[in-house]
Amino acid sequence: MSAPVRLSVMGAGLIGKRHIEHILARPEAMLSSIVDPAPAARELAVSLEVGWFPSFQDMLSENRPEGVVVATPNQMHVANGMDCIAARIPALIEKPLADDVVAAQTLVEASERAGVPLLTGHHRRHNPMIQRAKAEIDSGRLGPIVSVHGMFWLIKPDDYFDVAWRREKGAGPVFLNLIHDVDLLRYLCGEIVAVQAAQSNRLRGNAVEETAVIILHFVSGALGTVNVSDTIQSPWSWEFTAGENPAYSHTQETCYQIGGTRASLSIPQLDLWHHSSKASWWAPIERERLRYEKADPLGLQIANFCAVIRGIATPVVSAREGLKTLEVIDAIKRATETGDLVSFWADHKGPTNRKCNEAL
């Protein structure tokens, strides 16, 4: 077994601390330092007996790592990523990859030109449950995918919005929350080539949306719907159904349904429904619950990052994958504002807008 990969974590906030916990728990990884100017970050580094540095450049000159986990605020991701590329140090950058598509494109292209691996922190793809669902879909057992539905319904309390930026454009559930769901639907069902959407802020009246309904057009011809709201008391969201984060209640409801001509699959339960005797609504329908070995996806993400650094694996979620998901979210936001159908060129070089009543 090779020596553990020396990793530094930039940003010791909530998600940064979770990354630190998983680095400390993985045999493939070793925490070498924390980069964060806050006094609390320095105290954490001292308590863990690892290096502490107020800046990336300070860390480079004294304690160069083999990889960096970037868990800083979103607006710093591109600059931090560029620093890593310039230093030729692979990086795992928390989602979203950037605040906007143009900046993300610049970051991805710089990484690819330099040959420095960048990964995006869409950790849900690493979940063994999602991996099992992906394998089942790819095997053809569901048949051609016809339609997909996803839900993100929950309620954020009033005091959540005491922080000013959470009431402003760009801070709504489409960008902050739905990005995870869109990434999983892309991963499971293929590329999204067009979107239509509508949004509302009628209850709180903030500048940002609180509810949105989206139609997804997949390259395969499948259609999808996604319904997102952060003002509904409900059990139907990944947060409440997947049991991934102990901060949330764990319900036994579903958040995604994927329908094919041979079977349908509910997630996260992995219930596969099909007519075994005849494909007919009059025939009995049966349920099969698919099995998988549970494991924390954040830990598996760190393991994949280490394997990429060692050159023995490819990224489960590359920076380019993060860019593609960000492109879809950007298109959804524009569709909600204009009422247009926003369609993408087949090579994903850019979107165009058309009215919703125009045929694809």
Buried (B, 14 or more C-beta within 10 A) or exposed (E): EEEBBBBBBBBBBEBBBBBBBBBEEBEBBBBBBBBBEEEEBBEBBEEBEBBBBEEBEBBBEEBEBBBBBBBBEBEBBBBBBBBBBEBEBBBBBBBBBBBBBEBBBBBBEBBBEEEBBBBBBBBBBBBBBBBBBBEBBEEEBBBEBBBBBBBBBBEBEEEEBEEEEBBEEBBBBBBBBBBBBBBBBBBBBBBBBBBBBBBEBEEBEBEBBBBBBBBBBBBEEBBBBBBBBBBBEBBBBBBBBBBBEEEBEBBEBBBBBBBBEEBBBBBBBBBBBBBEEEEEEEEEEEEBEBEBEEBBBBBBBBBBBBBBBBEEEEBBBBBBBBBBBBBBBBBBBBBBEEEBBBBBEEEBEEBEBBEBEEEE
